[in-house]
Amino acid sequence: MESRILHSSSSSCCYSSLGTVNRYRFPSVSSPKPLSVSFTQTARTRTKVSRVLSMSKKDDATGSLTYKDSGVDIDAGTELVKRIAKMAPGIGGFGGLFPLGDDYLVAGTDGVGTKLKLAFETGIHDTIGIDLVAMSVNDIVTSGAKPLFFLDYFATSRLDVDLAEKVIKGIVEGCRQSECALLGGETAEMPGFYAEGEYDLSGFAVGIVKKNAVINGKNIVAGDVLIGLPSSGVHSNGFSLVRRVLARSNLSLNDALPGGSTTLGEALMAPTVIYVKQVGFLVNKYFLVTTL
């Protein structure tokens, strides 16, 4: 395994890996304007696998696919969370809060799931790192936290330097969009563990929020305004189900979508939108609460 160390300051950061050092400068970004769009929120349990849908017995009878059909057992995930809660009762929510003086450090960890399989099939590797960062920072901003830094874990059977560079380039871009530092990471080369040409990704982000500014949903009342932010598509959730639907259809990842030259594969690989700036702007500009 190889550790990647990043030395950062307020304006730039230095990323060292495989004997090379690259410097990235994060420019200041103006606050986005608030959006007014329709919004429908899906139900979510504490388990990451339950973010998209649940199907009824009636749906099963019509031939519809469920998460369980695609190999993801939501009930098993829920049971595991219950068992973990007995050992660590404080765990729960989108991000974990750790008290530090007048602030909370807010941490979250995630991967990109089987969206990686589509990356392998399409050969699109330069945006999957954006997805990785988004999955963690989007969770911690629900508490009103500003992301501080991110660390990644890249594992593969045989290190392809060019491919890994593309992935990490996406991670750097995700951190730039999140206005947080890429503090470092780990590159693990494990022969025989992964299929040839494949890799796995995970990461975690840490942010900070004042204790008196934590968004926890306790102040929600009738008449509050719901603000919806648009997505880029499926993002990085539910791809086991997406892949099963594709397998049952006559569609190809190379098929062009109606009205343009974008392929189905390119559309599905669209990077997850990072909502750090939008939420940060709303938190600073307006009184905002969320449901958790």
Secondary structure, 3 states (H helix, E strand, C coil): CEEEEEEECCCEEEEEECCEEEEEECCCCCCCCCCCCCCCCCCCCCCHHHCCCCCCHHHHHCCCCCCCCCCCCHHHHHHHHHHHHHHCCCCCCCCEEEEECCEEEEEEEEECCCHHHHHHHHCCCCCHHHHHHHHHHHHHHHHCCEEEEEEEEEEECCCCHHHHHHHHHHHHHHHHHHCCEEEEEEEEECCCCCCCCCEEEEEEEEEEEEHHHCCCCCCCCCCCCCCCCCCCCCCCCCHHHHHHHHHHCCCCCCCECCCCCCEHHHHHCCCCCCCHHHHHHHHHHCCCCCCC
